[in-house]
Amino acid sequence: MPSHPLYESLHTHTRLSDGTMDHIEVLHACQKNNIGIVAFTDHDIVPDKKILSLLYQYKSHPTKWII
């Protein structure tokens, strides 16, 4: 556990809307930048089953995610 508090990013877009990274790239960027929780909040769309299946493989990732 880090010696300082983790940050949260509760409004994050991916390539599904107007972001520049996919979901997994976002998770890795969050880990690198000490973000402990990320919320994927793409405009007017939710991830399809393929993306959800991939994300579930990262459920034990240091950065926790919600949609």
Residue frames as qw, qx, qy, qz and C-alpha x, y, z in Angstrom:
[[0.000, 0.889, 0.457, 0.000, 0.00, 0.00, 0.00],
 [0.381, 0.586, -0.049, 0.714, 1.37, 3.44, -0.88],
 [0.376, -0.278, -0.494, 0.733, 2.45, 5.69, 1.95],
 [0.159, 0.205, 0.049, -0.965, 0.19, 8.45, 0.58],
 [0.582, 0.400, 0.536, -0.462, -3.50, 8.39, -0.38],
 [0.365, 0.206, 0.741, 0.525, -4.52, 7.13, -3.80],
 [0.253, 0.270, -0.086, -0.925, -6.34, 9.44, -6.15],
 [0.499, 0.428, 0.747, -0.101, -9.60, 8.76, -7.98],
 [0.095, 0.170, -0.453, -0.870, -10.64, 9.56, -11.51],
 [0.353, 0.368, 0.786, -0.349, -14.41, 9.42, -11.57],
 [0.548, 0.740, 0.178, -0.346, -14.98, 10.83, -15.05],
 [0.294, -0.460, 0.689, 0.477, -12.84, 9.11, -17.67],
 [0.754, 0.532, 0.026, -0.385, -13.50, 8.62, -21.39],
 [0.617, -0.194, 0.672, 0.362, -11.98, 5.95, -23.61],
 [0.025, -0.168, 0.640, 0.749, -11.78, 5.59, -27.36],
 [0.115, 0.493, 0.860, 0.053, -15.42, 4.48, -27.28],
 [0.090, 0.921, 0.359, -0.123, -16.32, 8.16, -27.12],
 [0.322, 0.914, -0.103, 0.225, -13.84, 11.02, -27.14],
 [0.620, -0.683, 0.354, 0.154, -10.89, 9.62, -25.20],
 [0.394, 0.732, -0.534, -0.153, -7.49, 8.67, -26.59],
 [0.008, -0.350, 0.928, -0.131, -6.83, 5.34, -24.84],
 [0.661, -0.220, -0.632, -0.339, -8.67, 2.04, -24.58],
 [0.717, -0.631, -0.068, -0.289, -9.83, 0.70, -21.21],
 [0.910, -0.211, -0.097, 0.343, -6.68, -1.32, -20.48],
 [0.475, 0.420, -0.095, 0.767, -4.38, 1.55, -21.44],
 [0.317, -0.724, 0.013, -0.612, -6.33, 3.73, -19.02],
 [0.862, -0.498, -0.092, -0.020, -5.88, 1.17, -16.23],
 [0.807, 0.029, -0.094, 0.582, -2.13, 1.07, -16.78],
 [0.191, 0.577, -0.041, 0.793, -1.90, 4.88, -16.90],
 [0.559, -0.709, -0.062, -0.424, -3.89, 5.08, -13.67],
 [0.902, -0.337, -0.113, 0.245, -1.60, 2.61, -11.92],
 [0.624, 0.273, -0.066, 0.729, 1.45, 4.56, -13.09],
 [0.009, 0.517, -0.039, 0.855, -0.06, 7.79, -11.74],
 [0.086, -0.047, -0.765, 0.637, -1.25, 6.43, -8.38],
 [0.552, -0.092, -0.094, -0.824, -4.96, 6.46, -9.25],
 [0.207, -0.082, 0.932, -0.286, -6.72, 3.80, -7.19],
 [0.416, 0.508, 0.721, -0.225, -10.21, 4.04, -8.71],
 [0.050, 0.178, -0.447, -0.875, -11.28, 4.93, -12.24],
 [0.514, 0.492, 0.588, -0.383, -14.81, 5.32, -13.57],
 [0.217, 0.064, 0.674, 0.703, -15.30, 4.78, -17.29],
 [0.246, 0.628, 0.477, -0.564, -17.92, 7.34, -18.32],
 [0.206, 0.031, 0.621, 0.756, -17.97, 7.29, -22.10],
 [0.376, 0.244, 0.037, -0.893, -20.68, 9.33, -23.82],
 [0.740, 0.246, -0.014, -0.626, -23.89, 7.47, -24.71],
 [0.782, 0.276, -0.548, -0.110, -22.29, 4.01, -24.85],
 [0.705, -0.531, 0.449, -0.137, -21.31, 1.15, -22.58],
 [0.022, -0.491, 0.837, 0.241, -18.60, -1.38, -23.34],
 [0.816, 0.116, -0.375, -0.425, -19.65, -4.44, -25.32],
 [0.946, -0.303, 0.075, -0.083, -19.24, -8.02, -24.07],
 [0.813, 0.343, -0.197, 0.428, -15.76, -8.31, -25.59],
 [0.132, 0.638, -0.331, 0.683, -14.48, -5.27, -23.68],
 [0.666, -0.552, 0.193, -0.464, -16.24, -6.32, -20.47],
 [0.990, -0.059, -0.085, 0.091, -14.70, -9.78, -20.73],
 [0.606, 0.442, -0.282, 0.599, -11.27, -8.23, -21.11],
 [0.188, -0.663, 0.268, -0.674, -11.86, -5.83, -18.21],
 [0.857, -0.435, 0.039, -0.272, -12.93, -8.69, -15.92],
 [0.878, 0.143, -0.258, 0.376, -9.49, -10.20, -16.45],
 [0.305, 0.424, -0.302, 0.797, -8.20, -7.06, -14.69],
 [0.547, -0.705, -0.286, -0.350, -10.49, -7.24, -11.65],
 [0.764, -0.526, -0.130, 0.349, -7.48, -7.73, -9.37],
 [0.477, 0.545, -0.013, 0.690, -5.59, -4.82, -10.97],
 [0.354, -0.239, -0.427, 0.797, -4.25, -2.27, -8.44],
 [0.229, 0.068, -0.036, -0.970, -6.57, 0.34, -9.98],
 [0.283, 0.398, 0.842, -0.229, -10.19, -0.61, -9.36],
 [0.094, -0.012, -0.455, -0.885, -12.64, 0.27, -12.13],
 [0.344, 0.484, 0.691, -0.411, -16.35, 0.92, -12.47],
 [0.116, 0.247, 0.611, 0.743, -18.55, 1.65, -15.44]]
